[in-house]
Amino acid sequence: MKSINELTKKIIAFRDARDWKQFHNPKDIALSLVLEATEVMEHFQWKNVKEVEKHVKIQKNEIGEELADVLFWVLLMSHDLNIEISEALIKKIKKNEGKYPIEKAKGKHTKYNKL
């Protein structure tokens, strides 16, 4: 398994070999991230629980490719904005632990301000 830093280096090398940095401003990267996320969502649109379970078994590789596209843009954007994404994720988890204490949130899907 590759680390986030190793994956980011591969992404940057891929982009730089093609001279695409010139097209990668934060707005367009964010748009690409959202567009790829919608391609993940398309796999599940209009399907009930049983249809989703079947679809995931059949289309697991394709769903994985779409998730990889999302991760590509997340890692590229965090690199270009000089955001250490691992640290940002750890901070966000800690923040969410405060917003969603186990004793109030366990087994509930209620938003933090309604707990």
N, C-alpha and C positions, 0 to 999 in steps of 0.2 A: 504494500500500500504506500502510495506517495504522500508526502507531507503537503500542507497548503503552500509552503514556500516552493517546493519542487514543482507543484502544479502551476503556480503562478509563473515561474521561470519558463516553463514550457509554453504557456499562453503568450508571454511577452516575446519569446523567440519566434513563435508562429506568426504573430502580428508583425514583428520587425522584419522578418524575412520577406514579407509581402508589402512592406512600406505602407501599412494601413494606419499607423498612429495618427497621421494627418486627418483621418476621418473620425477619430475617436475622442470627441469632446464629451464632457459629462452628460449633457442632454441626450445625445445620440446613443451613448452607452446605456443610459437609463431606459430609453425607448426600446432598445434591443432586449434588455433584461425583461421588460414587461411583455414584449411580443413573444419571447421564448416561454415565459410563464403561462401565457394564454395557450400556447401549444401543449403544455402539460394539461391544462384544464380541459382542452378539447377531448382528451382521452376519456373523460368522465362525464361530460355534458350529456344530459338527457338519459342517463343510465340509472337504473335502480341498483340496490345493493347487490343483488345476485348477478346482474349484468356487469357491474364493476368487477366483482370477483373473477368472473370468467374472462373479461377483457384483460385484466392484469396478468392472468396466466398466459394468455395468448400474445399480448403485446408488451410484455415486460422489457424486452430489449429496446423497443421503440420509446417507451416511457423513460427508460434509463438514458437514452440519447437526449431526450428533451430536458431532463433534469440536468444532464451534463452541460447542455447549452446554457441553462440558467446559471449554473455554477461558474461557467466560463466568464459570463458577464459580471457576476458578483466579484470574482477574483480580479478581473481586469480593472473594474471600477475602483475597488479598494486599493489596488496597486497605484493607479494613476492619481488617486486623491490622497495617497500616503496614509491610508487607514490600515492599521494592523487588524485584519478581520478576525483573527483568533481572539485577540484581546477585546475587541468590540463585542464579540459573541459572549465571552465570559462575563463582561460587565452587564450585558443585557440579561443574561440568565440570572445574575445576582439581583438586578433590579426587579425582574419578574418574580423572584422568590419573595421579595418584600411585598409586591403587589398581590401575590397569590399565595399566602401562607397555607401550608398543608391543612391545618386544622379548619380553615374556612373554605378552601377551594377543592379539596379532594372529592373526586367524583362529580363535580359540578362544572357546567360550561358557562357559568355566570361571569360577566365582565367584572374586573376587579373593583370598580366603583359601586357595584351593586351587591357585593358580598357582605 
